[in-house]
Amino acid sequence: MSVIQKIQEKYAKLMAIIIALALIIFVVMLAFENGGSLFRGSNSNDIGKVNGKSISYNEFEQSVAQQEKNIQSQGYGAQGEALRQQAIEQAWNQQVSLLLLTSEFDKLGLKVGKKELGDVLYGKGAPEDFKRSFTDTATGFFNAQAAKQRIDQMLKGNVEERAQVNSYINSLEASRLNEKYNSLLTNSSNTPKWMIEKQNADNGQLARISFVREVYSTVADSTVKISDKEIEDYISTHKKDFPQEESRSMPMYHLAHCQQRPTASNQKTNCLNKSQHWTARKM
């Protein structure tokens, strides 16, 4: 015990310094792994980053709130936590899709003008949830003028109303850009006339065949005879399936000797009997 106690007393300060240095190194490494936010403080309001662009919490919450209203206006039965989870999933997919495709829209020069956006909002193809609010239940007539007046009124209203309308218009604009982009990709592919005619001709051909199906396991092994020549032919055509290690072959012979002096009568017999125990072999 005295030896251990002496070691502890002698190296106690050194061990304390080593442990302190290890803790400092660990904290510094942790700080760098988190982008240095450990020393700066966590002031970031971003919840994610897509293609180098950040998504802020406030922006995402507005998108989620808009998605919840859209789901409820469409008459879906989701409520409470289920409604919240569905809205979050749709809002996130929309944000990711928008950020990924925006750069492609800019490269191609795809835009939605004011007149086109007006047709999207107040034309025949207006969103059903939007049309329902301004449609006469008795006649089924969509009052586009009343809808436009309401939108203009909300754009001049308080901050909450303006944010709600802008978020809804932005979602419609993004949807319209997606339609244009998909239409561009679809119409850019062309199928030659001869290929269509050939496909129609091939699809119009009919054939009648008959075949017999027999299970492999029902055939007895004794009924199938395979010759050595067939095995050799198969191996020669599938050499890659049967790799062999490089080897050498060397014949070795042992010459038998006669224990007694042979005579004319026993020379051949004695020597032959002795040599039968030693046969030629290869290695």
C-alpha positions in Angstrom: 0.0 0.0 0.0 2.9 2.4 0.8 4.3 2.0 -2.7 0.9 2.8 -4.4 0.5 5.8 -2.0 3.9 7.2 -2.9 3.1 6.9 -6.6 -0.2 8.7 -6.1 1.4 11.5 -4.2 4.3 11.8 -6.7 2.2 11.8 -9.9 -1.1 13.3 -8.6 -0.4 16.8 -10.0 0.8 15.4 -13.4 -2.4 13.3 -13.7 -4.6 16.3 -12.9 -2.8 18.3 -15.6 -3.2 15.5 -18.2 -6.9 15.1 -17.4 -7.5 18.9 -17.6 -5.7 19.1 -21.0 -7.8 16.2 -22.3 -11.0 17.9 -21.2 -10.0 21.2 -22.9 -9.1 19.4 -26.1 -12.5 17.6 -26.1 -14.4 20.8 -25.6 -12.4 22.5 -28.4 -13.1 19.6 -30.8 -16.8 19.7 -29.9 -16.9 23.4 -30.6 -15.4 23.0 -34.1 -17.7 20.1 -34.9 -20.7 22.4 -34.2 -19.4 25.2 -36.4 -18.1 27.2 -33.5 -21.6 27.9 -32.1 -20.5 26.7 -28.7 -18.5 29.9 -28.2 -20.8 32.2 -30.2 -24.0 31.1 -28.6 -26.9 29.4 -30.5 -28.5 32.4 -32.2 -29.3 30.6 -35.4 -33.0 30.5 -36.4 -32.5 28.1 -39.3 -34.0 24.6 -39.1 -32.3 23.2 -42.2 -30.3 23.9 -45.3 -31.0 22.7 -48.9 -28.6 23.2 -51.7 -26.6 25.7 -49.7 -29.7 27.8 -48.8 -31.1 28.0 -45.3 -34.7 27.6 -44.2 -35.6 29.8 -41.3 -38.0 28.8 -38.5 -40.4 31.7 -39.0 -40.6 31.1 -42.8 -41.2 27.4 -42.2 -43.9 28.0 -39.6 -45.8 30.3 -41.9 -45.7 27.6 -44.6 -46.9 25.0 -42.1 -49.8 27.2 -41.0 -50.8 27.7 -44.6 -50.7 24.0 -45.2 -52.9 23.4 -42.2 -55.5 25.8 -43.6 -55.3 24.3 -47.0 -55.9 20.8 -45.6 -58.8 21.9 -43.5 -60.4 23.9 -46.4 -60.3 20.8 -48.5 -62.4 18.9 -46.0 -59.8 16.3 -44.9 -60.6 14.6 -41.5 -57.1 15.1 -40.0 -57.2 17.0 -36.7 -54.9 17.8 -33.9 -51.4 16.2 -34.0 -52.2 14.3 -37.2 -53.1 17.5 -39.0 -49.9 19.1 -37.7 -47.7 16.2 -38.9 -49.3 16.2 -42.3 -48.9 20.0 -42.7 -45.2 19.8 -41.6 -44.5 17.0 -44.1 -46.2 18.9 -47.0 -44.5 22.2 -46.0 -41.1 20.6 -45.9 -41.5 18.9 -49.2 -42.6 22.1 -50.8 -39.7 24.0 -49.4 -37.2 21.5 -50.5 -38.7 21.2 -54.0 -38.8 25.0 -54.3 -35.2 25.5 -53.3 -33.9 22.8 -55.6 -35.9 23.9 -58.6 -35.5 27.7 -58.2 -32.0 27.6 -59.7 -33.3 25.6 -62.7 -36.1 28.0 -63.2 -33.6 30.9 -63.3 -31.4 29.2 -65.8 -34.3 28.5 -68.1 -35.8 31.9 -67.6 -39.1 30.5 -66.4 -41.3 33.1 -64.7 -45.0 33.8 -63.9 -46.1 37.3 -64.9 -48.8 39.4 -63.2 -51.3 38.7 -65.9 -50.7 35.0 -65.8 -50.9 35.0 -62.0 -54.2 36.8 -62.3 -55.5 34.0 -64.7 -54.4 31.4 -62.1 -56.3 33.2 -59.3 -59.4 34.4 -61.1 -59.6 32.4 -64.3 -61.4 29.2 -65.1 -58.6 27.1 -63.6 -58.6 28.9 -60.2 -57.9 26.7 -57.2 -61.0 24.9 -55.9 -60.5 25.9 -52.3 -60.2 29.6 -53.5 -63.2 29.4 -55.8 -65.4 27.8 -53.1 -65.2 31.0 -51.0 -66.5 33.2 -53.8 -69.0 30.8 -55.6 -72.7 31.3 -55.3 -74.2 28.1 -53.9 -77.5 28.6 -55.7 -76.1 29.2 -59.2 -72.6 27.8 -58.9 -71.2 31.0 -60.4 -67.7 32.0 -59.4 -67.5 35.8 -58.8 -63.9 36.5 -59.9 -64.4 40.3 -59.4 -65.4 39.8 -55.7 -62.4 37.5 -55.2 -60.0 40.1 -56.6 -61.5 42.8 -54.4 -61.0 40.6 -51.4 -57.4 39.8 -52.3 -56.6 43.5 -52.9 -58.3 44.4 -49.5 -56.2 41.8 -47.7 -53.0 43.0 -49.3 -53.7 46.5 -47.9 -54.7 45.1 -44.5 -52.7 44.2 -41.4 -49.4 42.4 -41.3 -51.0 39.0 -40.7 -53.4 39.3 -43.6 -50.7 40.4 -46.0 -48.4 37.5 -44.9 -51.2 35.0 -45.4 -52.1 36.3 -48.9 -48.4 36.5 -50.0 -47.8 33.0 -48.7 -50.8 31.7 -50.7 -49.8 33.5 -53.9 -46.2 32.3 -53.6 -47.4 28.7 -53.3 -49.6 29.2 -56.4 -46.7 30.7 -58.3 -44.4 27.8 -57.3 -47.0 25.3 -58.5 -47.4 27.1 -61.8 -43.6 27.1 -62.3 -43.5 23.4 -61.6 -46.2 22.8 -64.3 -44.2 24.8 -66.8 -41.0 22.9 -66.0 -42.6 19.5 -66.2 -44.4 20.5 -69.5 -41.0 21.6 -70.9 -39.4 18.3 -70.0 -42.3 16.3 -71.4 -42.6 18.1 -74.7 -38.8 18.0 -75.2 -38.9 14.3 -75.8 -39.9 13.1 -79.2 -40.8 9.6 -80.5 -40.2 9.0 -84.2 -43.2 8.1 -86.3 -41.6 4.8 -87.5 -41.0 3.7 -83.9 -44.7 4.3 -83.1 -45.8 2.4 -86.2 -43.4 -0.5 -85.3 -44.7 -0.6 -81.7 -48.3 -0.7 -82.9 -47.4 -3.5 -85.4 -45.6 -5.5 -82.7 -48.5 -5.1 -80.3 -50.9 -6.2 -83.0 -49.1 -9.5 -83.7 -50.6 -12.6 -82.2 -49.0 -16.0 -81.8 -50.2 -19.3 -80.4 -47.7 -21.6 -78.8 -47.8 -24.9 -76.8 -45.3 -26.0 -74.3 -44.9 -28.7 -71.7 -43.6 -27.9 -68.2 -41.9 -30.5 -66.2 -40.4 -30.0 -62.7 -36.7 -30.6 -62.6 -36.9 -32.6 -59.3 -39.2 -35.2 -61.0 -36.5 -36.4 -63.3 -34.4 -39.2 -61.8 -30.6 -38.8 -62.0 -30.3 -42.4 -63.3 -32.2 -41.5 -66.4 -29.7 -38.9 -67.5 -26.4 -40.1 -68.9 -23.5 -37.7 -69.2 -20.4 -38.7 -71.0 -16.9 -37.7 -70.2 -16.7 -35.9 -73.5 -19.7 -33.7 -72.6 -18.0 -32.9 -69.3 -14.8 -31.9 -71.0 -16.6 -29.8 -73.5 -18.5 -28.0 -70.8 -15.3 -27.3 -68.8 -13.4 -26.1 -71.8 -16.2 -23.6 -72.7 -16.4 -22.4 -69.0 -12.8 -22.2 -68.0 -13.4 -19.1 -66.0 -15.8 -21.0 -63.7 -13.2 -23.6 -62.9 -9.9 -21.7 -62.0 -7.0 -23.9 -61.2 -3.8 -23.0 -59.3 -0.6 -23.3 -61.2 1.1 -26.7 -60.6 3.9 -28.9 -61.9 3.8 -32.7 -62.6 6.9 -34.9 -62.3 6.9 -38.6 -62.9 9.0 -40.7 -60.4 9.9 -44.3 -60.8 11.3 -46.8 -58.3 13.4 -49.7 -59.8 12.9 -52.9 -58.0 15.9 -55.1 -57.3 16.2 -58.8 -56.7 17.3 -59.9 -53.2 18.9 -63.1 -54.6 20.9 -63.7 -57.6 18.4 -64.5 -60.3 18.7 -67.6 -62.4 17.3 -68.1 -65.8 14.1 -69.6 -64.3 13.4 -67.1 -61.5 14.8 -63.8 -62.7 11.7 -62.4 -64.2 9.3 -63.7 -61.5 11.2 -62.5 -58.4 11.9 -59.1 -59.8 8.3 -58.6 -61.0 6.9 -59.6 -57.6 9.2 -57.1 -55.8 8.5 -54.2 -58.2 4.7 -54.5 -57.8 5.0 -52.7 -54.5 6.5 -49.7 -56.2 4.4 -48.2 -58.9 5.1 -45.1 -61.0 3.4 -42.0 -59.5 3.1 -38.4 -60.4 3.4 -35.3 -58.1 
